[in-house]
Each structure stands twice: as structure tokens, then as C-alpha cells.
Amino acid sequence: MDALLHATDRLADDPAPEGSRAWGSSHRRLHSGPWRILYRIDTQNSTLHIEHVGHTA
């Protein structure tokens, strides 16, 4: 769980870190251990929205 929280905190500084992948036009996904984080980058408002966090199968 600590790795997951650390990964989400790092997104504030680098919204497209190494290891993240594009998922559609404005979404990205990032794996952190057994977790997958799906998020959307809103460049107009300089905001990052975490839309889903779940276990990978």
C-alpha cells in the first residue's frame, strides 16, 4: 500500500512518469506492484484526476 501511495504522490510532480502508458487520448495508466492506477490529465486546468485504482489480475 505504501508503494501505491508513493506512486500517486509522484504523479503531482511528473504526470507521465517512465513506465506509464497512454490509455486513450487523455488517460494514462500506471502499474505499481499489484496495483493499476488509471488517471486523466487535464492540461487546461493543470489538474490530474485519479479515476480508478484496482488490483491487477
MONOR-V234258 format. One record per residue. N is the residue number from 1. BURIAL is I if it has 9 or more other ideal C-beta (glycine too) atoms within 8 Angstrom, else O. Layout:
n: {N/N}
burial: {BURIAL/BURIAL}
This chain:
n: {1/2/3/4/5/6/7/8/9/10/11/12/13/14/15/16/17/18/19/20/21/22/23/24/25/26/27/28/29/30/31/32/33/34/35/36/37/38/39/40/41/42/43/44/45/46/47/48/49/50/51/52/53/54/55/56/57}
burial: {O/O/I/I/O/I/I/I/O/I/I/O/O/O/I/O/I/O/O/O/O/O/O/O/O/O/I/I/I/I/I/I/O/O/I/I/I/I/I/I/I/I/O/O/O/O/O/I/O/I/O/O/I/O/O/O/O}
